Amino acid sequence: YAEMAKKESDPDAPPNLLGPHRLGKGLSGIKLAYIATGCTSAHVVALGADGETFTWGRNDAGQLGHGDMITRPGPERVSALTGKAISSA
């Protein structure tokens, strides 16, 4: 399960994802073609084989693409990209 944790050095900092992540809950039954994340695991993008896009993690600047700034602890489909031809992240 993707878990969230506050940085110990700065309790007011947004949380980072703890790793490694288990993707089953939000992506069960979905064949993945690509997963992108950085070395800090602050946020993740996963592309389904059919082009669906899922994101989760920190979202303090709206970088997850959901139209808000809510941090998400697990994968959520990016509805704004539905029907778009997405091939990499």
mmCIF file as gemmi writes it, N, C-alpha and C atoms, coordinates in Angstrom:
data_model
loop_
_atom_site.group_PDB
_atom_site.id
_atom_site.type_symbol
_atom_site.label_atom_id
_atom_site.label_alt_id
_atom_site.label_comp_id
_atom_site.label_asym_id
_atom_site.label_entity_id
_atom_site.label_seq_id
_atom_site.pdbx_PDB_ins_code
_atom_site.Cartn_x
_atom_site.Cartn_y
_atom_site.Cartn_z
_atom_site.occupancy
_atom_site.B_iso_or_equiv
_atom_site.pdbx_formal_charge
_atom_site.auth_seq_id
_atom_site.auth_asym_id
_atom_site.pdbx_PDB_model_num
ATOM 1 N N . TYR Axp A 1 ? 0.84 -1.179 0 1 0 ? 1 A 1
ATOM 2 C CA . TYR Axp A 1 ? 0 0 0 1 0 ? 1 A 1
ATOM 3 C C . TYR Axp A 1 ? 0.878 1.232 0 1 0 ? 1 A 1
ATOM 4 N N . ALA Axp A 2 ? 0.497 2.195 -0.798 1 0 ? 2 A 1
ATOM 5 C CA . ALA Axp A 2 ? 1.235 3.451 -0.794 1 0 ? 2 A 1
ATOM 6 C C . ALA Axp A 2 ? 0.911 4.162 0.513 1 0 ? 2 A 1
ATOM 7 N N . GLU Axp A 3 ? 1.917 4.438 1.29 1 0 ? 3 A 1
ATOM 8 C CA . GLU Axp A 3 ? 1.717 5.096 2.574 1 0 ? 3 A 1
ATOM 9 C C . GLU Axp A 3 ? 2.299 6.498 2.498 1 0 ? 3 A 1
ATOM 10 N N . MET Axp A 4 ? 1.81 7.381 3.353 1 0 ? 4 A 1
ATOM 11 C CA . MET Axp A 4 ? 2.31 8.746 3.398 1 0 ? 4 A 1
ATOM 12 C C . MET Axp A 4 ? 3.047 8.954 4.722 1 0 ? 4 A 1
ATOM 13 N N . ALA Axp A 5 ? 4.062 9.804 4.697 1 0 ? 5 A 1
ATOM 14 C CA . ALA Axp A 5 ? 4.796 10.101 5.93 1 0 ? 5 A 1
ATOM 15 C C . ALA Axp A 5 ? 5.299 11.529 5.881 1 0 ? 5 A 1
ATOM 16 N N . LYS Axp A 6 ? 5.273 12.195 7.008 1 0 ? 6 A 1
ATOM 17 C CA . LYS Axp A 6 ? 5.836 13.538 7.103 1 0 ? 6 A 1
ATOM 18 C C . LYS Axp A 6 ? 7.347 13.435 7.185 1 0 ? 6 A 1
ATOM 19 N N . LYS Axp A 7 ? 8.022 14.413 6.598 1 0 ? 7 A 1
ATOM 20 C CA . LYS Axp A 7 ? 9.47 14.472 6.735 1 0 ? 7 A 1
ATOM 21 C C . LYS Axp A 7 ? 9.796 14.797 8.189 1 0 ? 7 A 1
ATOM 22 N N . GLU Axp A 8 ? 10.68 14.02 8.798 1 0 ? 8 A 1
ATOM 23 C CA . GLU Axp A 8 ? 11.014 14.242 10.199 1 0 ? 8 A 1
ATOM 24 C C . GLU Axp A 8 ? 11.725 15.563 10.414 1 0 ? 8 A 1
ATOM 25 N N . SER Axp A 9 ? 12.527 16.015 9.442 1 0 ? 9 A 1
ATOM 26 C CA . SER Axp A 9 ? 13.289 17.239 9.613 1 0 ? 9 A 1
ATOM 27 C C . SER Axp A 9 ? 12.418 18.489 9.54 1 0 ? 9 A 1
ATOM 28 N N . ASP Axp A 10 ? 11.27 18.412 8.881 1 0 ? 10 A 1
ATOM 29 C CA . ASP Axp A 10 ? 10.38 19.556 8.74 1 0 ? 10 A 1
ATOM 30 C C . ASP Axp A 10 ? 8.936 19.078 8.853 1 0 ? 10 A 1
ATOM 31 N N . PRO Axp A 11 ? 8.353 19.116 10.044 1 0 ? 11 A 1
ATOM 32 C CA . PRO Axp A 11 ? 7.002 18.581 10.231 1 0 ? 11 A 1
ATOM 33 C C . PRO Axp A 11 ? 5.932 19.306 9.425 1 0 ? 11 A 1
ATOM 34 N N . ASP Axp A 12 ? 6.215 20.516 8.919 1 0 ? 12 A 1
ATOM 35 C CA . ASP Axp A 12 ? 5.239 21.248 8.115 1 0 ? 12 A 1
ATOM 36 C C . ASP Axp A 12 ? 5.361 20.957 6.628 1 0 ? 12 A 1
ATOM 37 N N . ALA Axp A 13 ? 6.387 20.184 6.229 1 0 ? 13 A 1
ATOM 38 C CA . ALA Axp A 13 ? 6.589 19.853 4.817 1 0 ? 13 A 1
ATOM 39 C C . ALA Axp A 13 ? 5.536 18.849 4.359 1 0 ? 13 A 1
ATOM 40 N N . PRO Axp A 14 ? 5.123 18.934 3.087 1 0 ? 14 A 1
ATOM 41 C CA . PRO Axp A 14 ? 4.184 17.933 2.571 1 0 ? 14 A 1
ATOM 42 C C . PRO Axp A 14 ? 4.805 16.541 2.646 1 0 ? 14 A 1
ATOM 43 N N . PRO Axp A 15 ? 3.969 15.505 2.784 1 0 ? 15 A 1
ATOM 44 C CA . PRO Axp A 15 ? 4.496 14.142 2.916 1 0 ? 15 A 1
ATOM 45 C C . PRO Axp A 15 ? 5.037 13.585 1.604 1 0 ? 15 A 1
ATOM 46 N N . ASN Axp A 16 ? 5.98 12.664 1.698 1 0 ? 16 A 1
ATOM 47 C CA . ASN Axp A 16 ? 6.465 11.898 0.557 1 0 ? 16 A 1
ATOM 48 C C . ASN Axp A 16 ? 5.911 10.489 0.682 1 0 ? 16 A 1
ATOM 49 N N . LEU Axp A 17 ? 5.874 9.78 -0.413 1 0 ? 17 A 1
ATOM 50 C CA . LEU Axp A 17 ? 5.459 8.384 -0.373 1 0 ? 17 A 1
ATOM 51 C C . LEU Axp A 17 ? 6.593 7.554 0.201 1 0 ? 17 A 1
ATOM 52 N N . LEU Axp A 18 ? 6.252 6.566 1.015 1 0 ? 18 A 1
ATOM 53 C CA . LEU Axp A 18 ? 7.252 5.631 1.502 1 0 ? 18 A 1
ATOM 54 C C . LEU Axp A 18 ? 7.395 4.525 0.48 1 0 ? 18 A 1
ATOM 55 N N . GLY Axp A 19 ? 8.546 3.973 0.289 1 0 ? 19 A 1
ATOM 56 C CA . GLY Axp A 19 ? 8.706 2.933 -0.713 1 0 ? 19 A 1
ATOM 57 C C . GLY Axp A 19 ? 9.147 1.634 -0.084 1 0 ? 19 A 1
ATOM 58 N N . PRO Axp A 20 ? 9.087 0.549 -0.746 1 0 ? 20 A 1
ATOM 59 C CA . PRO Axp A 20 ? 8.466 0.425 -2.069 1 0 ? 20 A 1
ATOM 60 C C . PRO Axp A 20 ? 6.942 0.453 -1.971 1 0 ? 20 A 1
ATOM 61 N N . HIS Axp A 21 ? 6.286 0.713 -3.081 1 0 ? 21 A 1
ATOM 62 C CA . HIS Axp A 21 ? 4.836 0.848 -3.098 1 0 ? 21 A 1
ATOM 63 C C . HIS Axp A 21 ? 4.182 -0.429 -3.603 1 0 ? 21 A 1
ATOM 64 N N . ARG Axp A 22 ? 3.056 -0.749 -3.06 1 0 ? 22 A 1
ATOM 65 C CA . ARG Axp A 22 ? 2.23 -1.846 -3.581 1 0 ? 22 A 1
ATOM 66 C C . ARG Axp A 22 ? 1.085 -1.193 -4.336 1 0 ? 22 A 1
ATOM 67 N N . LEU Axp A 23 ? 0.968 -1.512 -5.602 1 0 ? 23 A 1
ATOM 68 C CA . LEU Axp A 23 ? 0.022 -0.825 -6.462 1 0 ? 23 A 1
ATOM 69 C C . LEU Axp A 23 ? -1.326 -1.514 -6.58 1 0 ? 23 A 1
ATOM 70 N N . GLY Axp A 24 ? -1.474 -2.695 -6.032 1 0 ? 24 A 1
ATOM 71 C CA . GLY Axp A 24 ? -2.648 -3.522 -6.247 1 0 ? 24 A 1
ATOM 72 C C . GLY Axp A 24 ? -3.984 -2.866 -5.997 1 0 ? 24 A 1
ATOM 73 N N . LYS Axp A 25 ? -4.137 -2.13 -4.912 1 0 ? 25 A 1
ATOM 74 C CA . LYS Axp A 25 ? -5.443 -1.605 -4.543 1 0 ? 25 A 1
ATOM 75 C C . LYS Axp A 25 ? -6.02 -0.676 -5.618 1 0 ? 25 A 1
ATOM 76 N N . GLY Axp A 26 ? -5.261 0.261 -6.097 1 0 ? 26 A 1
ATOM 77 C CA . GLY Axp A 26 ? -5.779 1.222 -7.071 1 0 ? 26 A 1
ATOM 78 C C . GLY Axp A 26 ? -5.637 0.808 -8.516 1 0 ? 26 A 1
ATOM 79 N N . LEU Axp A 27 ? -4.834 -0.215 -8.786 1 0 ? 27 A 1
ATOM 80 C CA . LEU Axp A 27 ? -4.577 -0.599 -10.169 1 0 ? 27 A 1
ATOM 81 C C . LEU Axp A 27 ? -4.859 -2.075 -10.436 1 0 ? 27 A 1
ATOM 82 N N . SER Axp A 28 ? -5.627 -2.726 -9.585 1 0 ? 28 A 1
ATOM 83 C CA . SER Axp A 28 ? -5.893 -4.147 -9.786 1 0 ? 28 A 1
ATOM 84 C C . SER Axp A 28 ? -6.656 -4.358 -11.09 1 0 ? 28 A 1
ATOM 85 N N . GLY Axp A 29 ? -6.217 -5.335 -11.851 1 0 ? 29 A 1
ATOM 86 C CA . GLY Axp A 29 ? -6.859 -5.659 -13.121 1 0 ? 29 A 1
ATOM 87 C C . GLY Axp A 29 ? -6.443 -4.773 -14.283 1 0 ? 29 A 1
ATOM 88 N N . ILE Axp A 30 ? -5.546 -3.827 -14.047 1 0 ? 30 A 1
ATOM 89 C CA . ILE Axp A 30 ? -5.099 -2.923 -15.111 1 0 ? 30 A 1
ATOM 90 C C . ILE Axp A 30 ? -3.693 -3.314 -15.538 1 0 ? 30 A 1
ATOM 91 N N . LYS Axp A 31 ? -3.519 -3.588 -16.815 1 0 ? 31 A 1
ATOM 92 C CA . LYS Axp A 31 ? -2.202 -3.913 -17.351 1 0 ? 31 A 1
ATOM 93 C C . LYS Axp A 31 ? -1.438 -2.603 -17.543 1 0 ? 31 A 1
ATOM 94 N N . LEU Axp A 32 ? -0.274 -2.509 -16.907 1 0 ? 32 A 1
ATOM 95 C CA . LEU Axp A 32 ? 0.521 -1.282 -16.978 1 0 ? 32 A 1
ATOM 96 C C . LEU Axp A 32 ? 1.548 -1.355 -18.095 1 0 ? 32 A 1
ATOM 97 N N . ALA Axp A 33 ? 1.715 -0.236 -18.781 1 0 ? 33 A 1
ATOM 98 C CA . ALA Axp A 33 ? 2.711 -0.131 -19.841 1 0 ? 33 A 1
ATOM 99 C C . ALA Axp A 33 ? 3.941 0.637 -19.38 1 0 ? 33 A 1
ATOM 100 N N . TYR Axp A 34 ? 3.766 1.547 -18.403 1 0 ? 34 A 1
ATOM 101 C CA . TYR Axp A 34 ? 4.866 2.428 -18.024 1 0 ? 34 A 1
ATOM 102 C C . TYR Axp A 34 ? 4.587 3.009 -16.639 1 0 ? 34 A 1
ATOM 103 N N . ILE Axp A 35 ? 5.622 3.123 -15.815 1 0 ? 35 A 1
ATOM 104 C CA . ILE Axp A 35 ? 5.529 3.8 -14.527 1 0 ? 35 A 1
ATOM 105 C C . ILE Axp A 35 ? 6.704 4.751 -14.421 1 0 ? 35 A 1
ATOM 106 N N . ALA Axp A 36 ? 6.425 5.998 -14.048 1 0 ? 36 A 1
ATOM 107 C CA . ALA Axp A 36 ? 7.482 7 -13.895 1 0 ? 36 A 1
ATOM 108 C C . ALA Axp A 36 ? 7.411 7.599 -12.496 1 0 ? 36 A 1
ATOM 109 N N . THR Axp A 37 ? 8.579 7.714 -11.865 1 0 ? 37 A 1
ATOM 110 C CA . THR Axp A 37 ? 8.684 8.366 -10.567 1 0 ? 37 A 1
ATOM 111 C C . THR Axp A 37 ? 10.102 8.902 -10.424 1 0 ? 37 A 1
ATOM 112 N N . GLY Axp A 38 ? 10.289 9.796 -9.504 1 0 ? 38 A 1
ATOM 113 C CA . GLY Axp A 38 ? 11.619 10.327 -9.253 1 0 ? 38 A 1
ATOM 114 C C . GLY Axp A 38 ? 12.286 9.598 -8.105 1 0 ? 38 A 1
ATOM 115 N N . CYS Axp A 39 ? 13.523 9.941 -7.836 1 0 ? 39 A 1
ATOM 116 C CA . CYS Axp A 39 ? 14.27 9.261 -6.778 1 0 ? 39 A 1
ATOM 117 C C . CYS Axp A 39 ? 13.694 9.545 -5.396 1 0 ? 39 A 1
ATOM 118 N N . THR Axp A 40 ? 12.936 10.619 -5.228 1 0 ? 40 A 1
ATOM 119 C CA . THR Axp A 40 ? 12.336 10.928 -3.932 1 0 ? 40 A 1
ATOM 120 C C . THR Axp A 40 ? 10.947 10.345 -3.781 1 0 ? 40 A 1
ATOM 121 N N . SER Axp A 41 ? 10.386 9.771 -4.839 1 0 ? 41 A 1
ATOM 122 C CA . SER Axp A 41 ? 9.042 9.192 -4.826 1 0 ? 41 A 1
ATOM 123 C C . SER Axp A 41 ? 7.99 10.183 -4.344 1 0 ? 41 A 1
ATOM 124 N N . ALA Axp A 42 ? 8.156 11.459 -4.68 1 0 ? 42 A 1
ATOM 125 C CA . ALA Axp A 42 ? 7.185 12.471 -4.269 1 0 ? 42 A 1
ATOM 126 C C . ALA Axp A 42 ? 5.873 12.323 -5.018 1 0 ? 42 A 1
ATOM 127 N N . HIS Axp A 43 ? 5.936 11.874 -6.261 1 0 ? 43 A 1
ATOM 128 C CA . HIS Axp A 43 ? 4.725 11.581 -7.012 1 0 ? 43 A 1
ATOM 129 C C . HIS Axp A 43 ? 5.043 10.579 -8.115 1 0 ? 43 A 1
ATOM 130 N N . VAL Axp A 44 ? 3.993 9.906 -8.596 1 0 ? 44 A 1
ATOM 131 C CA . VAL Axp A 44 ? 4.137 8.809 -9.55 1 0 ? 44 A 1
ATOM 132 C C . VAL Axp A 44 ? 3.112 8.963 -10.67 1 0 ? 44 A 1
ATOM 133 N N . VAL Axp A 45 ? 3.521 8.588 -11.888 1 0 ? 45 A 1
ATOM 134 C CA . VAL Axp A 45 ? 2.619 8.514 -13.035 1 0 ? 45 A 1
ATOM 135 C C . VAL Axp A 45 ? 2.677 7.082 -13.554 1 0 ? 45 A 1
ATOM 136 N N . ALA Axp A 46 ? 1.513 6.476 -13.769 1 0 ? 46 A 1
ATOM 137 C CA . ALA Axp A 46 ? 1.447 5.131 -14.341 1 0 ? 46 A 1
ATOM 138 C C . ALA Axp A 46 ? 0.537 5.173 -15.556 1 0 ? 46 A 1
ATOM 139 N N . LEU Axp A 47 ? 0.988 4.56 -16.643 1 0 ? 47 A 1
ATOM 140 C CA . LEU Axp A 47 ? 0.189 4.488 -17.865 1 0 ? 47 A 1
ATOM 141 C C . LEU Axp A 47 ? -0.291 3.07 -18.069 1 0 ? 47 A 1
ATOM 142 N N . GLY Axp A 48 ? -1.598 2.929 -18.253 1 0 ? 48 A 1
ATOM 143 C CA . GLY Axp A 48 ? -2.153 1.629 -18.573 1 0 ? 48 A 1
ATOM 144 C C . GLY Axp A 48 ? -1.851 1.28 -20.018 1 0 ? 48 A 1
ATOM 145 N N . ALA Axp A 49 ? -1.875 -0.001 -20.344 1 0 ? 49 A 1
ATOM 146 C CA . ALA Axp A 49 ? -1.612 -0.455 -21.711 1 0 ? 49 A 1
ATOM 147 C C . ALA Axp A 49 ? -2.62 0.128 -22.696 1 0 ? 49 A 1
ATOM 148 N N . ASP Axp A 50 ? -3.804 0.507 -22.216 1 0 ? 50 A 1
ATOM 149 C CA . ASP Axp A 50 ? -4.826 1.091 -23.087 1 0 ? 50 A 1
ATOM 150 C C . ASP Axp A 50 ? -4.765 2.615 -23.126 1 0 ? 50 A 1
ATOM 151 N N . GLY Axp A 51 ? -3.74 3.208 -22.507 1 0 ? 51 A 1
ATOM 152 C CA . GLY Axp A 51 ? -3.548 4.651 -22.545 1 0 ? 51 A 1
ATOM 153 C C . GLY Axp A 51 ? -4.116 5.402 -21.36 1 0 ? 51 A 1
ATOM 154 N N . GLU Axp A 52 ? -4.782 4.724 -20.434 1 0 ? 52 A 1
ATOM 155 C CA . GLU Axp A 52 ? -5.277 5.404 -19.242 1 0 ? 52 A 1
ATOM 156 C C . GLU Axp A 52 ? -4.097 5.886 -18.404 1 0 ? 52 A 1
ATOM 157 N N . THR Axp A 53 ? -4.262 7.049 -17.775 1 0 ? 53 A 1
ATOM 158 C CA . THR Axp A 53 ? -3.195 7.629 -16.962 1 0 ? 53 A 1
ATOM 159 C C . THR Axp A 53 ? -3.644 7.705 -15.513 1 0 ? 53 A 1
ATOM 160 N N . PHE Axp A 54 ? -2.747 7.276 -14.607 1 0 ? 54 A 1
ATOM 161 C CA . PHE Axp A 54 ? -3.004 7.3 -13.176 1 0 ? 54 A 1
ATOM 162 C C . PHE Axp A 54 ? -1.861 8.047 -12.5 1 0 ? 54 A 1
ATOM 163 N N . THR Axp A 55 ? -2.184 8.862 -11.494 1 0 ? 55 A 1
ATOM 164 C CA . THR Axp A 55 ? -1.148 9.57 -10.744 1 0 ? 55 A 1
ATOM 165 C C . THR Axp A 55 ? -1.458 9.486 -9.255 1 0 ? 55 A 1
ATOM 166 N N . TRP Axp A 56 ? -0.399 9.644 -8.439 1 0 ? 56 A 1
ATOM 167 C CA . TRP Axp A 56 ? -0.566 9.737 -6.992 1 0 ? 56 A 1
ATOM 168 C C . TRP Axp A 56 ? 0.692 10.308 -6.383 1 0 ? 56 A 1
ATOM 169 N N . GLY Axp A 57 ? 0.578 10.767 -5.122 1 0 ? 57 A 1
ATOM 170 C CA . GLY Axp A 57 ? 1.698 11.353 -4.395 1 0 ? 57 A 1
ATOM 171 C C . GLY Axp A 57 ? 1.427 12.797 -4.031 1 0 ? 57 A 1
ATOM 172 N N . ARG Axp A 58 ? 2.494 13.545 -3.815 1 0 ? 58 A 1
ATOM 173 C CA . ARG Axp A 58 ? 2.375 14.967 -3.479 1 0 ? 58 A 1
ATOM 174 C C . ARG Axp A 58 ? 1.781 15.717 -4.653 1 0 ? 58 A 1
ATOM 175 N N . ASN Axp A 59 ? 1.016 16.737 -4.334 1 0 ? 59 A 1
ATOM 176 C CA . ASN Axp A 59 ? 0.324 17.496 -5.377 1 0 ? 59 A 1
ATOM 177 C C . ASN Axp A 59 ? 0.228 18.958 -4.981 1 0 ? 59 A 1
ATOM 178 N N . ASP Axp A 60 ? 1.26 19.481 -4.319 1 0 ? 60 A 1
ATOM 179 C CA . ASP Axp A 60 ? 1.213 20.842 -3.803 1 0 ? 60 A 1
ATOM 180 C C . ASP Axp A 60 ? 1.195 21.911 -4.884 1 0 ? 60 A 1
ATOM 181 N N . ALA Axp A 61 ? 1.498 21.565 -6.123 1 0 ? 61 A 1
ATOM 182 C CA . ALA Axp A 61 ? 1.449 22.532 -7.23 1 0 ? 61 A 1
ATOM 183 C C . ALA Axp A 61 ? 0.514 22.059 -8.347 1 0 ? 61 A 1
ATOM 184 N N . GLY Axp A 62 ? -0.323 21.07 -8.065 1 0 ? 62 A 1
ATOM 185 C CA . GLY Axp A 62 ? -1.245 20.558 -9.07 1 0 ? 62 A 1
ATOM 186 C C . GLY Axp A 62 ? -0.606 19.641 -10.094 1 0 ? 62 A 1
ATOM 187 N N . GLN Axp A 63 ? 0.6 19.139 -9.808 1 0 ? 63 A 1
ATOM 188 C CA . GLN Axp A 63 ? 1.355 18.352 -10.777 1 0 ? 63 A 1
ATOM 189 C C . GLN Axp A 63 ? 0.752 16.993 -11.099 1 0 ? 63 A 1
ATOM 190 N N . LEU Axp A 64 ? -0.225 16.532 -10.323 1 0 ? 64 A 1
ATOM 191 C CA . LEU Axp A 64 ? -0.833 15.233 -10.612 1 0 ? 64 A 1
ATOM 192 C C . LEU Axp A 64 ? -1.858 15.299 -11.741 1 0 ? 64 A 1
ATOM 193 N N . GLY Axp A 65 ? -2.325 16.496 -12.077 1 0 ? 65 A 1
ATOM 194 C CA . GLY Axp A 65 ? -3.233 16.644 -13.212 1 0 ? 65 A 1
ATOM 195 C C . GLY Axp A 65 ? -4.706 16.447 -12.916 1 0 ? 65 A 1
ATOM 196 N N . HIS Axp A 66 ? -5.095 16.495 -11.632 1 0 ? 66 A 1
ATOM 197 C CA . HIS Axp A 66 ? -6.489 16.286 -11.261 1 0 ? 66 A 1
ATOM 198 C C . HIS Axp A 66 ? -7.273 17.595 -11.127 1 0 ? 66 A 1
ATOM 199 N N . GLY Axp A 67 ? -6.632 18.718 -11.372 1 0 ? 67 A 1
ATOM 200 C CA . GLY Axp A 67 ? -7.32 20.004 -11.279 1 0 ? 67 A 1
ATOM 201 C C . GLY Axp A 67 ? -7.444 20.534 -9.865 1 0 ? 67 A 1
ATOM 202 N N . ASP Axp A 68 ? -6.645 20.008 -8.94 1 0 ? 68 A 1
ATOM 203 C CA . ASP Axp A 68 ? -6.661 20.476 -7.557 1 0 ? 68 A 1
ATOM 204 C C . ASP Axp A 68 ? -5.255 20.345 -6.979 1 0 ? 68 A 1
ATOM 205 N N . MET Axp A 69 ? -5.113 20.575 -5.694 1 0 ? 69 A 1
ATOM 206 C CA . MET Axp A 69 ? -3.817 20.434 -5.03 1 0 ? 69 A 1
ATOM 207 C C . MET Axp A 69 ? -3.921 19.483 -3.859 1 0 ? 69 A 1
ATOM 208 N N . ILE Axp A 70 ? -4.678 18.405 -4.019 1 0 ? 70 A 1
ATOM 209 C CA . ILE Axp A 70 ? -4.87 17.412 -2.972 1 0 ? 70 A 1
ATOM 210 C C . ILE Axp A 70 ? -3.862 16.279 -3.151 1 0 ? 70 A 1
ATOM 211 N N . THR Axp A 71 ? -3.093 15.999 -2.102 1 0 ? 71 A 1
ATOM 212 C CA . THR Axp A 71 ? -2.15 14.884 -2.123 1 0 ? 71 A 1
ATOM 213 C C . THR Axp A 71 ? -2.936 13.577 -2.125 1 0 ? 71 A 1
ATOM 214 N N . ARG Axp A 72 ? -2.529 12.65 -2.979 1 0 ? 72 A 1
ATOM 215 C CA . ARG Axp A 72 ? -3.227 11.37 -3.107 1 0 ? 72 A 1
ATOM 216 C C . ARG Axp A 72 ? -2.31 10.223 -2.703 1 0 ? 72 A 1
ATOM 217 N N . PRO Axp A 73 ? -2.744 9.391 -1.74 1 0 ? 73 A 1
ATOM 218 C CA . PRO Axp A 73 ? -1.912 8.305 -1.257 1 0 ? 73 A 1
ATOM 219 C C . PRO Axp A 73 ? -1.889 7.081 -2.16 1 0 ? 73 A 1
ATOM 220 N N . GLY Axp A 74 ? -2.779 7.014 -3.133 1 0 ? 74 A 1
ATOM 221 C CA . GLY Axp A 74 ? -2.83 5.858 -4.032 1 0 ? 74 A 1
ATOM 222 C C . GLY Axp A 74 ? -3.247 6.274 -5.423 1 0 ? 74 A 1
ATOM 223 N N . PRO Axp A 75 ? -3.121 5.377 -6.396 1 0 ? 75 A 1
ATOM 224 C CA . PRO Axp A 75 ? -3.406 5.684 -7.794 1 0 ? 75 A 1
ATOM 225 C C . PRO Axp A 75 ? -4.841 6.154 -8.036 1 0 ? 75 A 1
ATOM 226 N N . GLU Axp A 76 ? -4.962 7.226 -8.821 1 0 ? 76 A 1
ATOM 227 C CA . GLU Axp A 76 ? -6.267 7.719 -9.268 1 0 ? 76 A 1
ATOM 228 C C . GLU Axp A 76 ? -6.177 8.059 -10.748 1 0 ? 76 A 1
ATOM 229 N N . ARG Axp A 77 ? -7.205 7.674 -11.492 1 0 ? 77 A 1
ATOM 230 C CA . ARG Axp A 77 ? -7.264 7.954 -12.931 1 0 ? 77 A 1
ATOM 231 C C . ARG Axp A 77 ? -7.334 9.462 -13.153 1 0 ? 77 A 1
ATOM 232 N N . VAL Axp A 78 ? -6.563 9.97 -14.119 1 0 ? 78 A 1
ATOM 233 C CA . VAL Axp A 78 ? -6.581 11.383 -14.471 1 0 ? 78 A 1
ATOM 234 C C . VAL Axp A 78 ? -7.672 11.565 -15.528 1 0 ? 78 A 1
ATOM 235 N N . SER Axp A 79 ? -8.83 12.018 -15.086 1 0 ? 79 A 1
ATOM 236 C CA . SER Axp A 79 ? -9.99 12.104 -15.982 1 0 ? 79 A 1
ATOM 237 C C . SER Axp A 79 ? -9.79 13.113 -17.112 1 0 ? 79 A 1
ATOM 238 N N . ALA Axp A 80 ? -8.985 14.143 -16.897 1 0 ? 80 A 1
ATOM 239 C CA . ALA Axp A 80 ? -8.744 15.145 -17.941 1 0 ? 80 A 1
ATOM 240 C C . ALA Axp A 80 ? -8.007 14.554 -19.145 1 0 ? 80 A 1
ATOM 241 N N . LEU Axp A 81 ? -7.379 13.396 -18.973 1 0 ? 81 A 1
ATOM 242 C CA . LEU Axp A 81 ? -6.635 12.766 -20.073 1 0 ? 81 A 1
ATOM 243 C C . LEU Axp A 81 ? -7.413 11.624 -20.726 1 0 ? 81 A 1
ATOM 244 N N . THR Axp A 82 ? -8.638 11.368 -20.278 1 0 ? 82 A 1
ATOM 245 C CA . THR Axp A 82 ? -9.45 10.319 -20.867 1 0 ? 82 A 1
ATOM 246 C C . THR Axp A 82 ? -9.673 10.604 -22.353 1 0 ? 82 A 1
ATOM 247 N N . GLY Axp A 83 ? -9.404 9.613 -23.187 1 0 ? 83 A 1
ATOM 248 C CA . GLY Axp A 83 ? -9.576 9.765 -24.633 1 0 ? 83 A 1
ATOM 249 C C . GLY Axp A 83 ? -8.387 10.392 -25.343 1 0 ? 83 A 1
ATOM 250 N N . LYS Axp A 84 ? -7.371 10.8 -24.596 1 0 ? 84 A 1
ATOM 251 C CA . LYS Axp A 84 ? -6.152 11.369 -25.188 1 0 ? 84 A 1
ATOM 252 C C . LYS Axp A 84 ? -5.172 10.233 -25.465 1 0 ? 84 A 1
ATOM 253 N N . ALA Axp A 85 ? -4.355 10.38 -26.495 1 0 ? 85 A 1
ATOM 254 C CA . ALA Axp A 85 ? -3.354 9.381 -26.84 1 0 ? 85 A 1
ATOM 255 C C . ALA Axp A 85 ? -2.096 9.602 -26.022 1 0 ? 85 A 1
ATOM 256 N N . ILE Axp A 86 ? -1.984 8.935 -24.896 1 0 ? 86 A 1
ATOM 257 C CA . ILE Axp A 86 ? -0.829 9.051 -24.003 1 0 ? 86 A 1
ATOM 258 C C . ILE Axp A 86 ? 0.052 7.835 -24.212 1 0 ? 86 A 1
ATOM 259 N N . SER Axp A 87 ? 1.337 8.06 -24.499 1 0 ? 87 A 1
ATOM 260 C CA . SER Axp A 87 ? 2.226 6.922 -24.747 1 0 ? 87 A 1
ATOM 261 C C . SER Axp A 87 ? 3.444 6.882 -23.833 1 0 ? 87 A 1
ATOM 262 N N . SER Axp A 88 ? 3.753 7.993 -23.139 1 0 ? 88 A 1
ATOM 263 C CA . SER Axp A 88 ? 4.865 7.986 -22.187 1 0 ? 88 A 1
ATOM 264 C C . SER Axp A 88 ? 4.666 9.128 -21.191 1 0 ? 88 A 1
ATOM 265 N N . ALA Axp A 89 ? 5.422 9.054 -20.099 1 0 ? 89 A 1
ATOM 266 C CA . ALA Axp A 89 ? 5.309 10.079 -19.057 1 0 ? 89 A 1
ATOM 267 C C . ALA Axp A 89 ? 6.661 10.687 -18.791 1 0 ? 89 A 1
